[in-house]
């Protein structure tokens, strides 16, 4: 065989041998990683003995070598829990990282990120206060300890649709079971007597709901129906102008006892809120200091007052100003005499004749 032909045969044999030898191929072909495009040496996780299991102590640190440190339950989650098919270059954590791995059970109703209510330890332990306080129903009192499902019991999927915020909407059963509430037709505005901390601390403040009318004296013992209708809405039967406007409610009692007497309709001048009986009229209080002493005590009211409102007929300057009221008597007895108009120089309040 001549030299050129020999060289050609040797070259062909070499090409055939090198093409079928895997060692030669491994040296020339590119190695493909199942973990995607990552810049982590294989030996940081694997050993030269076998691909599995990986090293017990990885040289790779997820907390420092990535933009997503593993905290809470994420630290104990297997790699496959987040990196499906072990593609370590996926998922790409952009925007809200929670939403990439976790299905939004709230159906997109919340615009806040997951960490507004949840933390890395557990999805179940939720602090809903910050978010709920932005709604029309802030959580106060016992509501802060209630589970979400106790109010949003129909939202099994976590949608949390708005519900009726009136107390009665959630606590109708309690109202129906409470003593006296149903038979007395108590109003459904529970907050008039109760707070969000406890049902047992119910305390009805009449002054608050009645714009200042406090239940004092006999009023505190009167049945509600004596002043309110019992049709369920407790509308008032009377409309007093203020706390001391007795006449608006007790006009019938006034007419039975004082009709035609000319007594004033300011009942508190003589009566009190404890009882109508035992009325004591203090003239000094209602007349700015003019006490009824001596003969004044037995004088009829009409001798000094007129009209249904007992308007005064005279305006003495003080307790000893007799002349303002008795000027006519002075003129009959002392007219032109030049006597002093200070009547008490000679007379007293018991009798002119002394």
C-alpha positions in Angstrom: 0.0 0.0 0.0 1.5 3.3 -1.0 2.0 6.0 1.5 -0.9 8.3 0.6 -3.4 5.5 0.7 -2.0 4.3 4.1 -2.3 7.8 5.6 -5.9 8.1 4.4 -6.9 4.7 6.0 -5.3 5.5 9.3 -7.1 8.9 9.4 -10.5 7.2 8.7 -9.9 4.6 11.5 -9.1 7.3 14.0 -12.2 9.3 13.2 -14.4 6.2 13.7 -12.7 5.3 17.0 -13.0 8.8 18.4 -16.7 9.2 17.4 -17.7 6.1 19.2 -15.7 6.7 22.4 -17.9 8.3 25.2 -14.8 9.7 27.0 -13.9 11.7 23.9 -17.5 12.9 23.6 -17.7 14.1 27.2 -14.6 16.2 26.7 -16.0 18.0 23.7 -19.8 18.4 24.4 -21.4 21.0 26.7 -22.7 19.8 30.1 -26.5 20.6 30.7 -27.7 21.3 34.3 -31.2 20.2 35.3 -31.3 23.2 37.6 -31.5 25.9 34.9 -29.1 28.9 34.4 -27.5 29.2 37.8 -24.0 30.3 38.8 -23.6 27.7 41.5 -20.8 25.0 41.3 -22.2 21.5 41.4 -19.9 20.5 44.3 -21.6 23.1 46.6 -24.5 20.7 46.8 -23.5 17.4 45.3 -20.6 14.9 46.0 -18.4 13.0 43.6 -19.9 9.7 44.9 -23.5 10.3 43.6 -25.9 13.0 42.7 -28.3 11.9 45.5 -28.5 12.5 48.3 -27.1 16.1 48.3 -24.6 17.2 50.9 -25.8 17.3 54.5 -24.2 20.7 54.9 -24.6 22.6 51.7 -22.0 25.2 50.7 -24.8 27.1 49.1 -26.5 29.7 51.4 -30.0 30.7 50.2 -30.1 33.6 52.6 -27.0 35.4 51.3 -26.7 34.2 47.7 -30.2 35.0 46.7 -32.6 37.9 47.0 -35.1 35.9 49.0 -33.9 34.8 52.5 -35.7 31.7 53.9 -37.5 32.5 57.1 -40.2 30.9 59.2 -41.7 27.7 57.6 -39.9 28.5 54.3 -36.6 27.4 56.0 -37.9 23.9 56.5 -39.6 23.6 53.1 -37.9 21.2 50.6 -36.5 22.7 47.5 -39.1 21.0 45.3 -41.8 22.9 47.3 -40.9 26.1 45.5 -38.6 25.0 42.6 -40.9 22.7 40.6 -38.9 20.2 38.5 -35.9 21.5 40.5 -35.5 24.5 38.2 -33.5 26.5 40.7 -33.7 29.6 38.4 -37.5 29.6 38.8 -39.8 31.1 40.0 -38.9 34.6 39.3 -39.9 36.6 42.4 -41.3 39.9 41.1 -43.9 42.1 42.7 -45.8 40.2 45.4 -43.7 37.1 46.0 -46.4 35.3 48.0 -48.8 35.4 45.0 -46.3 33.5 42.8 -46.4 30.3 45.0 -49.6 30.7 46.9 -53.1 30.8 45.5 -55.1 33.9 46.5 -58.0 32.4 48.5 -59.4 35.9 49.0 -60.3 36.0 45.3 -58.5 39.3 44.6 -60.7 41.3 47.1 -57.7 42.7 49.0 -55.3 45.1 47.3 -52.8 44.8 50.2 -49.9 42.4 50.1 -50.1 39.1 52.0 -47.8 40.2 54.7 -50.3 42.9 55.8 -52.1 40.1 57.7 -49.9 37.0 57.4 -46.4 36.2 58.5 -43.8 33.5 57.5 -44.7 31.3 60.4 -48.3 30.4 59.6 -51.2 31.4 57.4 -53.6 30.5 60.2 -52.3 32.9 62.8 -53.7 36.1 61.3 -53.7 39.7 62.7 -56.5 41.3 60.8 -56.7 44.4 62.9 -54.7 46.7 60.6 -56.7 45.8 57.5 -60.1 45.6 59.2 -59.6 49.0 60.8 -59.6 50.5 57.4 -63.2 49.3 56.8 -66.4 50.8 58.1 -66.3 48.3 61.0 -63.1 48.5 63.1 -62.5 45.6 65.4 -62.9 46.5 69.1 -63.4 44.7 72.3 -64.3 41.0 71.9 -64.4 41.3 68.1 -60.6 41.4 68.1 -60.5 37.9 69.5 -63.2 36.4 67.3 -62.1 34.2 64.4 -62.8 35.4 60.9 -65.1 32.5 60.3 -67.3 33.3 63.2 -68.5 36.4 61.3 -67.7 35.5 57.7 -69.1 32.0 58.1 -70.3 31.7 54.5 -66.9 32.6 53.0 -65.4 29.2 53.0 -63.0 30.1 50.2 -61.7 33.2 52.0 -63.5 35.8 49.9 -64.7 37.8 53.0 -67.6 39.6 51.3 -69.0 42.6 53.3 -71.7 41.6 55.9 -74.3 43.5 57.9 -72.4 45.5 60.6 -75.5 46.0 62.8 -75.2 44.0 66.1 -78.6 42.4 65.5 -77.4 41.0 62.2 -74.9 38.7 64.0 -76.5 38.4 67.4 -80.2 37.9 66.8 -80.2 34.6 68.7 -78.7 36.3 71.8 -81.3 39.0 71.7 -84.1 36.5 71.4 -82.8 34.5 74.4 -82.0 37.5 76.6 -84.6 38.0 79.4 -87.1 40.8 78.9 -85.7 42.0 75.6 -88.3 40.4 73.3 -91.4 40.8 75.5 -90.6 44.5 76.2 -89.9 45.2 72.6 -86.4 46.6 73.3 -84.9 48.4 70.2 -82.5 46.5 68.0 -79.8 49.2 68.4 -77.8 47.0 70.9 -75.1 49.7 71.3 -77.5 51.8 73.3 -77.0 49.5 76.2 -74.1 47.3 75.4 -70.4 47.6 74.3 -68.3 45.4 72.1 -66.4 44.1 75.2 -69.2 42.0 76.8 -72.9 41.5 76.7 -73.0 41.3 80.5 -71.9 44.8 81.0 -75.1 46.2 79.5 -75.9 49.6 80.9 -78.6 51.7 79.4 -77.8 55.5 79.5 -81.1 57.3 78.9 -79.4 60.7 78.8 -77.3 59.7 75.8 -80.2 58.4 73.7 -82.7 61.0 74.8 -80.4 64.0 74.1 -79.9 64.8 77.8 -83.0 63.7 79.6 -81.7 61.8 82.6 -83.9 59.3 84.5 -83.8 60.6 88.0 -86.1 60.1 91.0 -89.3 58.4 90.2 -88.5 58.4 86.5 -85.8 55.7 87.1 -88.6 53.3 88.3 -91.2 54.2 85.7 -92.0 51.5 83.1 -90.7 52.4 79.6 -94.3 52.2 78.2 -95.3 55.2 80.4 -93.3 57.5 78.2 -92.7 55.4 75.0 -94.9 53.4 72.8 -94.5 49.7 72.8 -94.7 49.1 69.1 -91.0 48.1 68.9 -89.4 51.4 68.0 -89.8 53.1 71.4 -91.0 56.4 70.0 -91.5 59.0 72.8 -95.1 59.8 73.7 -94.0 63.3 75.0 -91.5 65.8 73.9 -90.2 67.8 76.9 -87.9 70.7 76.0 -85.4 70.0 78.7 -84.9 68.0 81.9 -87.1 70.3 84.0 -90.1 70.6 81.6 -92.5 68.5 83.7 -95.6 70.0 82.2 -95.1 68.5 78.8 -95.5 65.0 80.2 -97.7 65.7 83.3 -100.2 68.2 81.9 -103.0 65.8 82.8 -101.9 65.7 86.5 -101.5 69.5 86.6 -105.1 70.0 85.3 -106.6 67.6 87.8 -105.0 69.3 90.8 -104.3 72.9 89.8 -106.9 73.6 87.0 -108.1 77.2 87.3 -105.7 78.0 90.2 -103.4 80.1 88.1 -100.4 78.2 89.4 -97.4 78.4 87.1 -96.6 75.4 84.9 -93.0 75.3 86.2 -93.7 72.3 88.4 -90.2 72.2 89.9 -91.0 75.5 91.8 -92.9 73.4 94.3 -92.4 69.7 93.4 -89.4 67.4 92.9 -88.6 64.4 90.8 -89.1 61.9 93.6 -92.8 62.5 94.3 -95.7 64.9 93.7 -96.7 64.6 97.3 -95.2 67.0 99.9 -94.7 69.9 97.6 -92.7 72.7 99.1 -92.7 76.1 97.4 -89.7 78.3 98.2 -90.6 81.8 97.1 -87.1 83.1 97.8 -85.6 80.7 95.2 -88.0 81.6 92.4 -88.1 85.3 93.2 -84.4 85.9 93.4 -84.3 86.3 97.1 -87.7 87.7 98.2 -88.7 85.4 101.1 -92.3 85.3 102.2 -92.2 86.4 105.9 -94.9 87.7 108.3 -98.2 88.5 106.6 -96.8 87.7 103.2 -97.0 84.1 104.0 -100.9 84.2 104.1 -101.4 86.6 101.3 -103.0 85.1 98.1 -100.7 84.7 95.2 -103.0 87.0 93.1 -102.2 89.9 95.3 -98.7 90.1 93.9 -98.9 88.1 90.7 -101.2 87.9 87.6 -101.9 85.6 84.7 -101.2 81.9 84.2 -97.5 82.4 84.4 -97.7 84.3 87.7 -96.1 87.4 86.3 -95.2 89.8 89.2 -97.3 93.0 89.6 -94.6 94.7 91.5 -90.8 94.8 91.4 -89.3 95.6 94.8 -85.6 96.3 94.8 -85.0 94.0 97.7 -86.6 92.3 100.7 -87.1 95.5 102.6 -88.5 97.6 99.7 -92.1 97.8 101.0 -92.9 101.0 99.1 -92.7 99.4 95.6 -95.6 97.2 96.5 -97.5 99.3 99.1 -97.3 102.7 97.5 -101.1 103.1 97.4 -101.4 102.3 101.1 -98.7 104.8 101.9 -100.5 107.6 99.9 -103.8 106.9 101.7 -102.3 107.2 105.1 -99.2 109.4 104.7 -99.8 111.3 101.5 -98.3 114.8 101.8 -96.9 114.1 105.2 -93.3 113.9 104.1 -92.9 110.6 106.0 -90.0 108.4 104.9 -90.9 105.8 102.3 -88.7 103.3 104.3 -91.8 101.7 105.8 -89.8 99.4 108.1 -88.7 102.4 110.1 -92.2 102.3 111.8 -93.9 99.1 110.6 -93.0 95.4 110.4 -93.9 92.5 108.1 -96.5 91.1 110.4 -98.9 94.1 110.5 -99.1 97.7 109.4 -100.7 98.5 112.8 -97.6 97.6 114.8 
